[in-house]
């Protein structure tokens, strides 16, 4: 009988200890992840990739060469328009000469001037199309992903690659309505992630005005099927984070980080 009472007492003590441990558990923060607004670089017209100057992970500066697309058709179009321009120039020169001697009409000269201007415009267009067969970095950043390799056909306006500028990194996390009064644009929050530095922070720049259900990427039984509000923040050290990385966000920088399991 004594043994049974002892077991019961020990079980009660164990339960009390477990409950106390739950109460002392540190704030887990709000779950979120890292995203970035990519810059997609694509050709105006379809073609075959003939050269890639970069690889995924490369750092590029603005105007750095990225890729080249075959330009046979564009070069042929330019040559044709140049020939048309040469003929238009000859026609104009002849009409201008005849006009000076009084042998030509003003209508003929006006027609020659118009044809010359059209031919010049077409040559300029062809030169622009030819120049755009090579892609250059519109911004500085890291080559995030390459979608088409050398020898592959890329459709018009489909990106060949994407660039991630450091300033375009952002954190997305969700908070319940009860926490909204604690937040404001410009507030600083603490950020925690696996194997990250302990001094990561971010500044809130967006607070959603409408609620939504917790997205499925937040793998927490406690958060599932709750109405929450999207918050977005810019990290102070974007180079310390990676796109897609899960994070924990704390509304007050002094909130202790949750124990890692």
C-alpha positions as CSV (number, residue, x, y, z in Angstrom):
1,X,0.0,0.0,0.0
2,X,2.9,2.3,0.9
3,X,4.5,1.5,-2.4
4,X,1.4,2.5,-4.3
5,X,1.2,5.8,-2.4
6,X,4.8,6.5,-3.1
7,X,4.3,5.9,-6.8
8,X,1.2,8.2,-6.8
9,X,3.1,10.9,-5.1
10,X,6.1,10.7,-7.5
11,X,3.7,10.8,-10.4
12,X,2.1,13.9,-9.0
13,X,5.4,15.6,-8.5
14,X,6.5,14.7,-12.0
15,X,3.3,16.3,-13.4
16,X,3.8,19.4,-11.3
17,X,7.4,19.7,-12.5
18,X,6.3,19.3,-16.2
19,X,3.6,22.0,-15.8
20,X,6.1,24.3,-14.2
21,X,8.5,23.7,-17.0
22,X,5.7,24.6,-19.5
23,X,5.0,27.9,-17.7
24,X,8.8,28.7,-17.7
25,X,9.1,27.9,-21.4
26,X,10.5,30.9,-23.3
27,X,8.6,32.9,-25.9
28,X,8.8,31.0,-29.2
29,X,8.2,34.2,-31.2
30,X,6.2,34.4,-34.4
31,X,7.2,32.0,-37.2
32,X,8.1,33.3,-40.7
33,X,10.5,32.9,-43.5
34,X,12.9,34.9,-45.7
35,X,11.9,36.1,-49.2
36,X,13.3,38.4,-51.8
37,X,12.0,40.5,-54.6
38,X,14.0,39.1,-57.5
39,X,15.0,41.1,-60.6
40,X,14.3,38.9,-63.7
41,X,16.3,39.6,-66.8
42,X,14.8,38.5,-70.1
43,X,15.2,39.1,-73.9
44,X,12.7,41.1,-75.9
45,X,12.5,38.3,-78.6
46,X,12.9,34.6,-78.6
47,X,16.1,32.9,-79.5
48,X,18.8,30.5,-78.5
49,X,21.2,31.2,-75.7
50,X,24.7,31.3,-77.2
51,X,26.7,32.4,-74.1
52,X,26.3,32.6,-70.3
53,X,28.7,34.9,-68.6
54,X,27.7,34.1,-65.1
55,X,26.9,31.2,-62.8
56,X,24.5,30.9,-59.9
57,X,25.9,32.6,-56.8
58,X,28.1,35.1,-58.7
59,X,28.1,38.7,-57.6
60,X,27.5,41.1,-60.4
61,X,27.6,44.9,-60.7
62,X,25.2,47.1,-62.7
63,X,25.7,46.8,-66.5
64,X,27.8,43.6,-66.2
65,X,27.3,41.3,-69.2
66,X,25.1,38.3,-68.3
67,X,24.2,36.4,-71.5
68,X,24.0,36.5,-75.3
69,X,21.2,35.3,-77.6
70,X,21.7,34.4,-81.2
71,X,21.3,37.5,-83.4
72,X,21.3,36.2,-87.0
73,X,17.7,37.4,-87.8
74,X,18.3,40.8,-86.1
75,X,21.6,41.2,-88.1
76,X,19.9,40.4,-91.3
77,X,17.1,42.8,-90.6
78,X,19.6,45.5,-89.9
79,X,21.5,44.9,-93.1
80,X,18.2,45.0,-95.1
81,X,17.2,48.3,-93.5
82,X,20.7,49.8,-94.1
83,X,20.3,49.0,-97.8
84,X,16.9,50.6,-97.8
85,X,18.4,53.7,-96.1
86,X,21.2,53.9,-98.7
87,X,18.6,53.9,-101.5
88,X,16.5,56.5,-99.7
89,X,19.6,58.7,-99.3
90,X,20.3,58.5,-103.0
91,X,16.7,59.3,-103.8
92,X,16.8,62.3,-101.5
93,X,20.1,63.6,-102.9
94,X,18.7,63.4,-106.4
95,X,15.5,65.1,-105.5
96,X,17.4,67.8,-103.6
97,X,19.7,68.4,-106.5
98,X,16.8,68.7,-109.0
99,X,14.9,71.0,-106.7
100,X,17.9,73.4,-106.6
101,X,18.1,73.6,-110.4
102,X,14.3,74.0,-110.6
103,X,13.9,70.7,-112.5
104,X,12.2,68.8,-109.7
105,X,9.0,69.4,-107.8
106,X,8.5,70.2,-104.2
107,X,6.2,67.1,-103.9
108,X,9.0,64.9,-105.0
109,X,11.4,66.4,-102.5
110,X,8.9,66.1,-99.7
111,X,8.4,62.4,-100.6
112,X,12.1,61.8,-100.6
113,X,12.6,63.4,-97.2
114,X,9.7,61.3,-95.7
115,X,11.2,58.1,-97.1
116,X,14.6,59.0,-95.8
117,X,13.3,59.6,-92.3
118,X,11.4,56.3,-92.3
119,X,14.5,54.4,-93.4
120,X,16.6,56.1,-90.7
121,X,14.0,55.1,-88.0
122,X,14.0,51.5,-89.2
123,X,17.8,51.3,-89.0
124,X,17.7,52.7,-85.5
125,X,15.1,50.1,-84.5
126,X,17.1,47.3,-86.0
127,X,20.2,48.5,-84.1
128,X,18.3,48.5,-80.9
129,X,16.9,45.0,-81.5
130,X,20.4,43.8,-82.2
131,X,21.9,45.4,-79.1
132,X,19.3,43.8,-76.9
133,X,20.4,40.3,-77.9
134,X,22.9,40.7,-75.1
135,X,21.6,40.9,-71.5
136,X,23.2,43.2,-68.9
137,X,22.7,43.5,-65.2
138,X,20.1,46.2,-64.5
139,X,21.2,46.2,-60.8
140,X,24.0,44.9,-58.7
141,X,23.4,41.7,-56.7
142,X,23.7,37.9,-56.6
143,X,22.7,35.6,-59.5
144,X,20.0,33.7,-57.7
145,X,18.9,31.2,-60.4
146,X,19.6,30.5,-64.1
147,X,16.5,29.2,-66.0
148,X,18.0,28.7,-69.5
149,X,21.5,27.4,-70.3
150,X,23.7,27.7,-73.4
151,X,22.0,26.0,-76.4
152,X,18.5,26.2,-75.0
153,X,15.7,28.2,-76.7
154,X,14.3,31.0,-74.5
155,X,10.8,32.4,-75.4
156,X,10.3,36.1,-75.7
157,X,10.1,37.9,-72.3
158,X,10.9,34.8,-70.4
159,X,13.7,35.4,-67.9
160,X,17.0,33.8,-68.6
161,X,18.1,34.4,-65.0
162,X,17.2,36.2,-61.8
163,X,19.2,38.6,-59.7
164,X,18.8,39.2,-56.0
165,X,19.8,42.7,-54.9
166,X,20.7,42.7,-51.1
167,X,18.3,45.5,-50.4
168,X,15.4,43.4,-51.8
169,X,15.6,40.8,-49.0
170,X,12.6,40.8,-46.7
171,X,11.1,38.8,-43.8
172,X,7.5,37.7,-43.8
173,X,5.7,36.6,-40.6
174,X,2.2,36.6,-39.2
175,X,0.8,37.8,-36.0
176,X,-2.7,37.5,-34.5
177,X,-5.0,40.6,-34.2
178,X,-4.3,40.9,-30.5
179,X,-0.7,41.7,-31.2
180,X,-1.4,44.4,-33.9
181,X,-1.6,47.3,-31.4
182,X,2.0,46.5,-30.4
183,X,3.3,47.1,-34.0
184,X,3.9,50.1,-36.1
185,X,5.7,50.9,-39.4
186,X,9.4,51.5,-38.5
187,X,9.4,49.3,-35.4
188,X,12.5,47.1,-34.9
189,X,12.1,43.4,-34.2
190,X,14.5,40.7,-33.2
191,X,15.2,37.8,-35.6
192,X,16.3,34.3,-34.7
193,X,17.2,31.3,-36.9
194,X,19.3,28.2,-36.8
195,X,23.0,28.9,-36.7
196,X,22.4,32.7,-37.2
197,X,24.1,35.5,-35.4
198,X,22.5,36.6,-32.2
199,X,22.2,40.3,-33.1
200,X,19.9,40.1,-36.2
201,X,17.2,42.6,-36.3
202,X,14.7,43.9,-38.9
203,X,12.6,47.0,-39.4
204,X,8.9,46.7,-40.2
205,X,7.8,48.4,-43.4
206,X,4.5,46.7,-44.1
207,X,1.5,45.7,-42.0
208,X,-1.5,44.1,-43.8
209,X,-4.9,45.6,-43.3
210,X,-6.9,42.4,-43.8
211,X,-6.7,39.1,-42.0
212,X,-5.9,35.7,-43.6
213,X,-5.6,32.1,-42.5
214,X,-2.2,31.1,-41.3
215,X,-0.3,29.8,-44.5
216,X,0.5,26.1,-44.6
217,X,4.2,26.8,-44.6
218,X,3.9,27.6,-40.9
219,X,4.3,24.1,-39.5
220,X,2.8,24.6,-36.0
221,X,-0.3,22.9,-34.6
222,X,-0.9,26.0,-32.4
223,X,-0.9,28.4,-35.3
224,X,-3.0,26.3,-37.8
225,X,-6.4,27.6,-38.8
226,X,-5.9,30.9,-37.0
227,X,-6.7,34.3,-38.6
228,X,-3.5,36.3,-38.7
229,X,-2.1,39.5,-40.3
230,X,0.9,39.5,-42.6
231,X,3.9,41.6,-41.5
232,X,7.0,42.4,-43.6
233,X,10.3,43.7,-42.4
234,X,13.7,44.5,-43.9
235,X,16.7,42.8,-42.2
236,X,19.6,44.9,-41.0
237,X,22.1,42.3,-42.2
238,X,20.6,40.6,-45.4
239,X,23.9,38.9,-46.2
240,X,23.4,36.7,-43.1
241,X,20.1,35.2,-44.4
242,X,19.1,32.9,-47.2
243,X,15.9,32.9,-49.3
244,X,13.4,30.4,-48.0
245,X,15.1,30.2,-44.6
246,X,12.6,29.7,-41.6
247,X,12.9,32.3,-38.9
248,X,11.4,33.3,-35.6
249,X,10.5,37.0,-35.0
250,X,10.2,38.7,-31.6
251,X,8.3,41.9,-31.3
252,X,10.6,43.2,-28.6
253,X,14.4,42.9,-29.1
254,X,14.9,42.1,-25.4
255,X,12.5,39.0,-25.5
256,X,14.6,35.9,-24.8
257,X,15.1,33.6,-27.7
258,X,13.4,30.3,-27.5
259,X,15.4,27.2,-26.6
260,X,16.5,25.3,-29.6
261,X,15.5,21.7,-29.7
